[in-house]
């Protein structure tokens, strides 16, 4: 059991009405809203990247991509994932990813298969689960002002040869 590690990631971004692509899990989602962020604002990829960092004791993505660094501005979140996967490639393998996306708008269920397909391609694996939840109109997320995401990853440490 010592070869397995678990990481929990979380991200949240406020909604914006600025003209900008709206991506979730690397998939482009048609919408008249976007998410405010230094990067492209992909809450889903940020949460998964942080979960991987947590499981592998790599801090969080802000340690590697500080918000004040000009290299972080408008960065495609797939590059963040590539960086994190590069850091763990010879030490850990992702066993599974479980994601809970929390948002009242836009309606994301019609895009669930597209998002999952994109995630499976990005991570090169099939054991990814995605749940889409609402907050039933409660708090800042429920009042349609923000979107958040939790991700849990299980990692297996490669055994020494």
One Martini backbone bead per residue (centre of mass of N, CA, C, O) as a GRO file, in nm:
protein
  161
    1UNK     BB    1   0.052   0.066  -0.011
    2UNK     BB    2   0.308   0.262  -0.028
    3UNK     BB    3   0.276   0.305  -0.358
    4UNK     BB    4   0.035   0.489  -0.278
    5UNK     BB    5  -0.120   0.798  -0.385
    6UNK     BB    6  -0.295   1.099  -0.275
    7UNK     BB    7  -0.482   1.370  -0.438
    8UNK     BB    8  -0.599   1.710  -0.384
    9UNK     BB    9  -0.799   1.932  -0.579
   10UNK     BB   10  -0.846   2.298  -0.634
   11UNK     BB   11  -1.079   2.531  -0.803
   12UNK     BB   12  -1.146   2.891  -0.874
   13UNK     BB   13  -1.370   3.104  -1.078
   14UNK     BB   14  -1.478   3.379  -1.212
   15UNK     BB   15  -1.693   3.530  -1.396
   16UNK     BB   16  -1.706   3.646  -1.743
   17UNK     BB   17  -1.781   3.881  -2.031
   18UNK     BB   18  -1.542   3.836  -2.181
   19UNK     BB   19  -1.380   3.775  -2.467
   20UNK     BB   20  -1.339   3.421  -2.435
   21UNK     BB   21  -1.237   3.128  -2.400
   22UNK     BB   22  -1.407   2.819  -2.296
   23UNK     BB   23  -1.251   2.587  -2.076
   24UNK     BB   24  -1.281   2.220  -2.019
   25UNK     BB   25  -1.055   1.987  -2.016
   26UNK     BB   26  -0.969   2.129  -2.307
   27UNK     BB   27  -1.255   2.202  -2.386
   28UNK     BB   28  -1.462   2.367  -2.596
   29UNK     BB   29  -1.715   2.596  -2.480
   30UNK     BB   30  -2.008   2.715  -2.560
   31UNK     BB   31  -2.019   3.071  -2.470
   32UNK     BB   32  -2.090   3.399  -2.307
   33UNK     BB   33  -1.872   3.297  -2.111
   34UNK     BB   34  -1.608   3.319  -1.867
   35UNK     BB   35  -1.289   3.302  -1.699
   36UNK     BB   36  -1.113   3.436  -1.452
   37UNK     BB   37  -0.755   3.467  -1.528
   38UNK     BB   38  -0.429   3.430  -1.594
   39UNK     BB   39  -0.502   3.213  -1.752
   40UNK     BB   40  -0.751   3.024  -1.917
   41UNK     BB   41  -0.936   2.896  -1.664
   42UNK     BB   42  -0.910   2.577  -1.620
   43UNK     BB   43  -1.038   2.433  -1.349
   44UNK     BB   44  -0.998   2.134  -1.410
   45UNK     BB   45  -0.689   2.124  -1.476
   46UNK     BB   46  -0.604   2.258  -1.212
   47UNK     BB   47  -0.712   2.046  -1.012
   48UNK     BB   48  -0.556   1.805  -1.125
   49UNK     BB   49  -0.271   1.922  -1.102
   50UNK     BB   50  -0.286   1.962  -0.791
   51UNK     BB   51  -0.333   1.665  -0.721
   52UNK     BB   52  -0.067   1.563  -0.833
   53UNK     BB   53   0.116   1.740  -0.665
   54UNK     BB   54   0.018   1.632  -0.391
   55UNK     BB   55   0.090   1.328  -0.427
   56UNK     BB   56   0.412   1.422  -0.512
   57UNK     BB   57   0.522   1.672  -0.352
   58UNK     BB   58   0.486   1.968  -0.551
   59UNK     BB   59   0.272   2.132  -0.438
   60UNK     BB   60   0.168   2.381  -0.661
   61UNK     BB   61   0.104   2.555  -0.948
   62UNK     BB   62   0.193   2.834  -0.821
   63UNK     BB   63   0.495   2.750  -0.784
   64UNK     BB   64   0.540   2.714  -1.112
   65UNK     BB   65   0.293   2.947  -1.178
   66UNK     BB   66   0.307   3.246  -1.112
   67UNK     BB   67   0.087   3.506  -1.140
   68UNK     BB   68   0.323   3.736  -1.184
   69UNK     BB   69   0.418   3.585  -1.423
   70UNK     BB   70   0.436   3.628  -1.763
   71UNK     BB   71   0.423   3.315  -1.838
   72UNK     BB   72   0.123   3.281  -1.708
   73UNK     BB   73  -0.010   3.449  -1.911
   74UNK     BB   74  -0.248   3.279  -2.091
   75UNK     BB   75  -0.202   2.995  -2.032
   76UNK     BB   76  -0.223   2.682  -2.126
   77UNK     BB   77  -0.328   2.419  -1.930
   78UNK     BB   78  -0.180   2.194  -2.087
   79UNK     BB   79   0.105   2.295  -2.000
   80UNK     BB   80   0.071   2.233  -1.706
   81UNK     BB   81   0.027   1.933  -1.737
   82UNK     BB   82   0.290   1.867  -1.886
   83UNK     BB   83   0.473   1.955  -1.657
   84UNK     BB   84   0.367   1.763  -1.437
   85UNK     BB   85   0.409   1.499  -1.596
   86UNK     BB   86   0.716   1.539  -1.626
   87UNK     BB   87   0.781   1.526  -1.313
   88UNK     BB   88   0.646   1.209  -1.288
   89UNK     BB   89   0.716   0.996  -1.521
   90UNK     BB   90   0.952   0.819  -1.345
   91UNK     BB   91   0.766   0.775  -1.062
   92UNK     BB   92   0.458   0.796  -1.175
   93UNK     BB   93   0.118   0.671  -1.188
   94UNK     BB   94  -0.194   0.704  -1.301
   95UNK     BB   95  -0.487   0.543  -1.201
   96UNK     BB   96  -0.696   0.782  -1.109
   97UNK     BB   97  -0.979   1.010  -1.183
   98UNK     BB   98  -1.172   1.244  -0.979
   99UNK     BB   99  -1.448   1.466  -1.065
  100UNK     BB  100  -1.585   1.790  -0.942
  101UNK     BB  101  -1.817   2.002  -1.090
  102UNK     BB  102  -1.915   2.345  -1.002
  103UNK     BB  103  -2.229   2.464  -1.152
  104UNK     BB  104  -2.495   2.660  -1.297
  105UNK     BB  105  -2.314   2.777  -1.532
  106UNK     BB  106  -2.340   2.639  -1.776
  107UNK     BB  107  -2.473   2.383  -1.929
  108UNK     BB  108  -2.275   2.075  -1.909
  109UNK     BB  109  -2.396   1.797  -1.978
  110UNK     BB  110  -2.381   1.816  -2.301
  111UNK     BB  111  -2.036   1.817  -2.255
  112UNK     BB  112  -1.926   1.565  -2.106
  113UNK     BB  113  -1.805   1.384  -2.332
  114UNK     BB  114  -1.607   1.595  -2.442
  115UNK     BB  115  -1.446   1.632  -2.182
  116UNK     BB  116  -1.364   1.335  -2.137
  117UNK     BB  117  -1.217   1.298  -2.404
  118UNK     BB  118  -1.004   1.513  -2.353
  119UNK     BB  119  -0.886   1.394  -2.091
  120UNK     BB  120  -0.800   1.117  -2.207
  121UNK     BB  121  -0.598   1.244  -2.403
  122UNK     BB  122  -0.418   1.412  -2.212
  123UNK     BB  123  -0.365   1.149  -2.004
  124UNK     BB  124  -0.373   0.862  -2.140
  125UNK     BB  125  -0.667   0.764  -2.022
  126UNK     BB  126  -0.977   0.600  -1.886
  127UNK     BB  127  -0.972   0.656  -1.559
  128UNK     BB  128  -1.229   0.881  -1.572
  129UNK     BB  129  -1.426   1.095  -1.361
  130UNK     BB  130  -1.742   1.287  -1.405
  131UNK     BB  131  -1.895   1.547  -1.214
  132UNK     BB  132  -2.202   1.741  -1.219
  133UNK     BB  133  -2.279   2.028  -1.019
  134UNK     BB  134  -2.487   2.198  -0.800
  135UNK     BB  135  -2.597   2.460  -0.548
  136UNK     BB  136  -2.898   2.543  -0.542
  137UNK     BB  137  -2.842   2.869  -0.514
  138UNK     BB  138  -2.588   2.866  -0.328
  139UNK     BB  139  -2.392   3.096  -0.296
  140UNK     BB  140  -2.155   3.198  -0.525
  141UNK     BB  141  -2.204   2.954  -0.709
  142UNK     BB  142  -2.523   2.957  -0.706
  143UNK     BB  143  -2.520   3.274  -0.813
  144UNK     BB  144  -2.344   3.273  -1.082
  145UNK     BB  145  -2.015   3.377  -1.017
  146UNK     BB  146  -1.895   3.073  -1.027
  147UNK     BB  147  -1.636   2.815  -1.054
  148UNK     BB  148  -1.571   2.471  -0.955
  149UNK     BB  149  -1.307   2.223  -0.853
  150UNK     BB  150  -1.260   1.879  -0.790
  151UNK     BB  151  -0.973   1.656  -0.731
  152UNK     BB  152  -0.888   1.305  -0.754
  153UNK     BB  153  -0.587   1.114  -0.706
  154UNK     BB  154  -0.428   0.811  -0.808
  155UNK     BB  155  -0.105   0.685  -0.728
  156UNK     BB  156   0.180   0.507  -0.862
  157UNK     BB  157   0.472   0.388  -0.761
  158UNK     BB  158   0.753   0.306  -0.888
  159UNK     BB  159   0.941   0.044  -0.890
  160UNK     BB  160   1.238  -0.065  -0.836
  161UNK     BB  161   1.472  -0.242  -1.046
   0.00000   0.00000   0.00000
